[in-house]
Amino acid sequence: MTILFAGLVLLDGWMDGSLLKGQTTAAVQGTILCILVGLLTVPATLEITALAQKNQTHIFKIIAIPAAVLTAWTFYVPQFFAQAHEFKLLYVLFVLCGTVLAVFLIQAIRFGTRGVLKNCSATLFSVLYLGLLCSFVPAIRIDYGPWAFLTFIFTVKSSDIGAYTFGRLFGKHKIAPAVSPGKTWEGLAGAMVFASITAYFFALYCGIMSPPRGVLFGAVFAVLGQLGDLAESMLKRDAAAKDSSVLIPGFGGILDIVDSPLATAPAAYAFFHWCCGI
């Protein structure tokens, strides 16, 4: 999975000219990644819908799936238009406002006044969680290039590996036993170590940022990544489910894989914007 994903990102960068310095950069960036993001949004929405149904809450898939995909493409679609920055704001506002109205329409047709607040709220939450947060994932790739994007993804996912490794080997002190019994402070330390090492080497060899700043990036986003994992754990615990699905053996579902990148992508975008001078 890692090799395939990294290969697609690098192919994407080669196709649009952002992989190597000196290449002609295309006006539209990150097409392959945005297609992949759109494809992953569909099963992720189905998973969160299944979790909601265990609490007798209905997420309207007919609205949630296209709205989440369109919202996730907030930074991609405006590249096709003049004055992309102005169009970006109008795009996301109209998508979200249209989603709100469409959700009420489907609620009225299917359930009338029964369960209005929880059904509409859950549907809009799924769009914001899987669409709005996700929009910053391709945004990093589009605005800062494939190497910054890979730095972000590998740093965050290596923190998950570090947390699991240190947690299994040394974990004794629980962080939030009511939310995620397996999360420990020792695991968090492992997440920071693994993420800092990963970001350090990306910074050293890819020129994304200075190596000391890479260590800082790894430590900070290891913590944020674990918070993202805890957030998804809350959704699963509320539905009395261990994993979001059994789609991917050994991992669980799509939500179990993308939870930490989703939660950290907006902060990572801000980090690259303000702290790296790219």
For each residue, the residues with C-beta under 8 A, 3 or more apart:
1: 4 5
2: 5 6
3: 6 7
4: 1 7 8
5: 1 2 8 9 153
6: 2 3 9 10 150
7: 3 4 10 11
8: 4 5 11 12 32 33 36
9: 5 6 12 13 32 33 141 146 149 150
10: 6 7 13 14 19 146
11: 7 8 14 15 32
12: 8 9 15 16 30 31 32 33 141 146
13: 9 10 16 17 18 19 145 146 147
14: 10 11 17 19 20
15: 11 12 26 31 32
16: 12 13 25 26 28 29 30 31
17: 13 14 23 24 25 26
18: 13 23 25 26 29 145 146
19: 10 13 14 23 145 146
20: 14 23
21:
22:
23: 17 18 19 20
24: 17
25: 16 17 18 29
26: 15 16 17 18 29
27: 79
28: 16 31 76 79 80
29: 16 18 25 26 79 141 142
30: 12 16 33 34 76 138 141 142
31: 12 15 16 28 34 35 76
32: 8 9 11 12 15 35 36
33: 8 9 12 30 36 37 137 138 141 149
34: 30 31 37 38 72 73 76 138
35: 31 32 38 39
36: 8 32 33 39 40
37: 33 34 40 41 72 73 134 137 138
38: 34 35 41 42 69 72 73
39: 35 36 42
40: 36 37 43 44 254 258
41: 37 38 44 45 65 68 69 72 130 131 134
42: 38 39 45 46 65 69
43: 40 46 47 245 247 253 254
44: 40 41 47 48 68 130 253 254 255 258
45: 41 42 48 49 59 61 64 65 68 126 130
46: 42 43 49 50 61 65 245
47: 43 44 50 51 244 245 247 253 254 255
48: 44 45 51 52 59 126 129 130 235 244 255
49: 45 46 52 53 59 61 64 126
50: 46 47 53 54 244 245
51: 47 48 54 55 235 236 238 239 241 244
52: 48 49 55 57 58 59 122 126 239
53: 49 50 56 57 58 59
54: 50 51 239 240 241
55: 51 52 238 239
56: 53 115
57: 52 53 115 118 119 122
58: 52 53 110 111 115 119 122 123
59: 45 48 49 52 53 64 119 122 123 126
60: 63 64 103 106 107 110 119 123
61: 45 46 49 64 65
62: 65 66 106
63: 60 66 67 99 102 103 106 123 127
64: 45 49 59 60 61 67 68 123 126 127
65: 41 42 45 46 61 62 68 69
66: 62 63 69 70
67: 63 64 70 71 95 96 98 99 102 127 131
68: 41 44 45 64 65 71 72 126 127 130 131 134
69: 38 41 42 65 66 72 73 131
70: 66 67 73 77 95 131
71: 67 68 74 92 95 96 99 127 128 131 132 134 135
72: 34 37 38 41 68 69 130 131 134 135 137 138
73: 34 37 38 69 70 76 77 135 138
74: 71 77 78 88 91 92 95 132 135 139
75: 78 79 88 135 136 138 139 142 143
76: 28 30 31 34 73 79 138 142
77: 70 73 74 80 81 91
78: 74 75 81 84 85 87 88 91
79: 27 28 29 75 76 84 142
80: 28 77
81: 77 78 84 87
82: 87
83: 86 87
84: 78 79 81 87 88
85: 78 88 89
86: 83 89 90
87: 78 81 82 83 84 90 91
88: 74 75 78 84 85 91 92
89: 85 86 92 93
90: 86 87 93 94
91: 74 77 78 87 88 94 95
92: 71 74 88 89 95 96 132 135
93: 89 90 96 97
94: 90 91 97 98
95: 67 70 71 74 91 92 98 99
96: 67 71 92 93 99 100 127 132
97: 93 94 100 101
98: 67 94 95 101 102
99: 63 67 71 95 96 102 103 124 127
100: 96 97 103 104 124
101: 97 98 104 105
102: 63 67 98 99 105 106
103: 60 63 99 100 106 107 120 123 124
104: 100 101 107 108 120
105: 101 102 108 109
106: 60 62 63 102 103 109 110
107: 60 103 104 110 111 112 115 116 119 120
108: 104 105 111 112
109: 105 106
110: 58 60 106 107
111: 58 107 108 114 115 116 119
112: 107 108
113: 116
114: 111
115: 56 57 58 107 111 118 119
116: 107 111 113 119 120
117: 120 121
118: 57 115 121 122
119: 57 58 59 60 107 111 115 116 122 123
120: 103 104 107 116 117 123 124
121: 117 118 124 125
122: 52 57 58 59 118 119 125 126
123: 58 59 60 63 64 103 119 120 126 127
124: 99 100 103 120 121 127 128
125: 121 122 128 129
126: 45 48 49 52 59 64 68 122 123 129 130
127: 63 64 67 68 71 96 99 123 124 130 131 132
128: 71 124 125 131 132 133
129: 48 125 126 132 133 262
130: 41 44 45 48 68 72 126 127 133 134 262
131: 41 67 68 69 70 71 72 127 128 134 135
132: 71 74 92 96 127 128 129 135
133: 128 129 130 136 262 263 265 266
134: 37 41 68 71 72 130 131 137 258 262 265
135: 71 72 73 74 75 92 131 132 138 139
136: 75 133 139 140 265 266 268 269
137: 33 37 72 134 140 141 261 262 265
138: 30 33 34 37 72 73 75 76 135 141 142
139: 74 75 135 136 142 143 265 269
140: 136 137 143 144 148 149 152 265 268 269 272
141: 9 12 29 30 33 137 138 144 145 146 148 149
142: 29 30 75 76 79 138 139
143: 75 139 140 269 272 273
144: 140 141 148 149 272 276 278
145: 13 18 19 141 148 149 278
146: 9 10 12 13 18 19 141 149 150
147: 13 150 151 202 206 207 208
148: 140 141 144 145 151 152 208 272 276 278
149: 9 33 140 141 144 145 146 152 153
150: 6 9 146 147 153 154 202 206
151: 147 148 154 155 199 202 203 206 208 209 214 217
152: 140 148 149 155 156 221 261 264 265 268 272
153: 5 149 150 156 157 261
154: 150 151 157 158 198 202
155: 151 152 158 159 195 198 199 202 217 218 221 222
156: 152 153 159 160 195 221 222 225 260 261 264 268
157: 153 154 160 161 260 261
158: 154 155 161 162 194 195 197 198
159: 155 156 162 163 191 192 194 195 218 221 222 225 226 260
160: 156 157 163 164 191 225 229 260
161: 157 158 164 165 194
162: 158 159 165 166 187 190 191 192 193 194 195 222
163: 159 160 166 167 183 187 188 190 191 194 222 226 229
164: 160 161 167 168 187 190
165: 161 162 168 169 190 194
166: 162 163 169 170 171 184 186 187 189 190 191 193
167: 163 164 170 171 182 183 184 186 187 190
168: 164 165 171
169: 165 166 186
170: 166 167 184 186 190
171: 166 167 168 182 184 186 187
172: 184 186
173: 184 185 186
174: 177 181 183 184 185
175: 180 183 184 185 187 188 226 230
176: 179 180 183 230
177: 174 180 181
178: 237
179: 176 183 230 233 234 237
180: 175 176 177 183 229 230 233 237
181: 174 177
182: 167 171 187
183: 163 167 174 175 176 179 180 187 188 226 229 230 233
184: 166 167 170 171 172 173 174 175 187 188
185: 173 174 175 188 189
186: 166 167 169 170 171 172 173 189 190
187: 162 163 164 166 167 171 175 182 183 184 190 191 226
188: 163 175 183 184 185 191 192 222 223 226
189: 166 185 186 192 193
190: 162 163 164 165 166 167 170 186 187 193 194
191: 159 160 162 163 166 187 188 194 195 222 223 225 226
192: 159 162 188 189 195 196 218 219 222 223
193: 162 166 189 190 196 197
194: 158 159 161 162 163 165 190 191 197 198 218 222
195: 155 156 158 159 162 191 192 198 199 218 219 221 222 225
196: 192 193 199 200 214 215 218 219 222
197: 158 193 194 200 201 218
198: 154 155 158 194 195 201 202 218
199: 151 155 195 196 202 203 214 215 217 218 221
200: 196 197 203 204 211 214 215 218
201: 197 198 204 205 214
202: 147 150 151 154 155 198 199 205 206 208 214
203: 151 199 200 206 207 208 209 210 211 213 214 217
204: 200 201 211 214
205: 201 202
206: 147 150 151 202 203
207: 147 203
208: 147 148 151 202 203 214 276 278
209: 151 203 213 214 217 275 276
210: 203 213 214
211: 200 203 204 214 215
212: 215 216
213: 203 209 210 216 217 275 276
214: 151 196 199 200 201 202 203 204 208 209 210 211 217 218
215: 196 199 200 211 212 218 219
216: 212 213 219 220
217: 151 155 199 203 209 213 214 220 221 271
218: 155 159 192 194 195 196 197 198 199 200 214 215 221 222
219: 192 195 196 215 216 222 223
220: 216 217 223 224 267 271
221: 152 155 156 159 195 199 217 218 224 225 264 267 268 271
222: 155 156 159 162 163 188 191 192 194 195 196 218 219 225 226
223: 188 191 192 219 220 226 227
224: 220 221 227 228 260 263 264 267
225: 156 159 160 191 195 221 222 228 229 260 261 263 264
226: 159 163 175 183 187 188 191 222 223 229 230 260
227: 223 224 230 231 263
228: 224 225 231 232 259 260 261 262 263 264
229: 160 163 180 183 225 226 232 233 259 260 263
230: 175 176 179 180 183 226 227 233 234
231: 227 228 234 235 259 263
232: 228 229 235 236 244 255 256 259
233: 179 180 183 229 230 236 237
234: 179 230 231 237 238
235: 48 51 231 232 238 239 244 255
236: 51 232 233 239 241 242 243 244
237: 178 179 180 233 234 240 241
238: 51 55 234 235
239: 51 52 54 55 235 236
240: 54 237
241: 51 54 236 237 244
242: 236 252
243: 236 246 251 252 253 256
244: 47 48 50 51 232 235 236 241 252 253 254 255 256
245: 43 46 47 50 252 253 254 255
246: 243 249 252 253
247: 43 47 252 253 254
248: 251 252 253 254 256 257
249: 246
250:
251: 243 248 256 257
252: 242 243 244 245 246 247 248 255 256 257
253: 43 44 47 243 244 245 246 247 248 256 257
254: 40 43 44 47 244 245 247 248 257 258
255: 44 47 48 232 235 244 245 252 258 259
256: 232 243 244 248 251 252 253 259
257: 248 251 252 253 254
258: 40 44 134 254 255 261 262
259: 228 229 231 232 255 256 262 263
260: 156 157 159 160 224 225 226 228 229 263 264
261: 137 152 153 156 157 225 228 258 264 265
262: 129 130 133 134 137 228 258 259 265
263: 133 224 225 227 228 229 231 259 260
264: 152 156 221 224 225 228 260 261 267 268
265: 133 134 136 137 139 140 152 261 262 268 269
266: 133 136 269 270
267: 220 221 224 264 270 271
268: 136 140 152 156 221 264 265 271 272
269: 136 139 140 143 265 266 272 273
270: 266 267 273 274
271: 217 220 221 267 268 274 275 276
272: 140 143 144 148 152 268 269 275 276 278
273: 143 269 270 276
274: 270 271
275: 209 213 271 272
276: 144 148 208 209 213 271 272 273
277:
278: 144 145 148 208 272
